[in-house]
Amino acid sequence: MAIPDYQSIMLPLLKLSADGEIHQFCQTVETLAKDFQLTDEERKELLPSGKQPTFHNRVGWARTYMAKAGLLDSPKRGTFKITDRGRKVIAQDLKEIDKQFLEQYPEFNQFQQIKRDKVKTTISSDNLAIKETPEEVLESAYQNLRGNLVQELLINIKNCSPEFFERLVVDLLLRMGYGGSRKEAGEAVGSSSDGGIDGIIKEDKLGLDII
């Protein structure tokens, strides 16, 4: 199955804590991954930044949202347990818990308002996809901005002269560590008769001549 969104994780996470015990977050992620029958590939899937597994991130936000609503508590870092309010929610025998359900609690609404104030200047409401965690929204916005920048750069480069493109290629190779500096090691020597790139990188970091 596909990786569940963080709202779909809320009720299973709360039910898992219904025993009243203190639970370790990392162990809970593994337990829920098994419950959702995630494959190894789905467990290893990372956020666009590559810094954290997507499922781990979504479990974390499910826990955070329910903690802000007073359904869970964190006795110490990396742990959580159910609260009396959380037990009352379990007793309702709900089919699901989502953000709309949590909005009945003033503490959660206060948390939401603070979070909105932090992101409203950088992310439009159209980008606040209901199934995405805040990190996913921010990273999606970053990837969109980065993609637009790449396209703009490509268009500008294509509109420049062949001589500019040759100098750009030589500069790129120098930035990658070949040759040391343009003054001492790299130069563009003009257009070739075959339409290719004529440039010289005289020496790389290993002392090899590249022409």
Buried (B, 14 or more C-beta within 10 A) or exposed (E): EEBBBBBBBBBBBBBBBEEEEBBEBEEBBEBBBEBBEBEEEBBEBEBBEEEEBBBBBBBBBBBBBBBBBBBBBBEEEEBBBBBEBBBEBBEEEBEEBBBEBBEEBEEBBEBBEEEEEEBEEEBEEEBEEEEBBBBBBBBBBEEEEEEEEEEEEEEEEEEEEBEEBBBBBBBEBBEEEBBBEBEEBBBBEEBEEEEEBBBBBBBBEEEEEBE
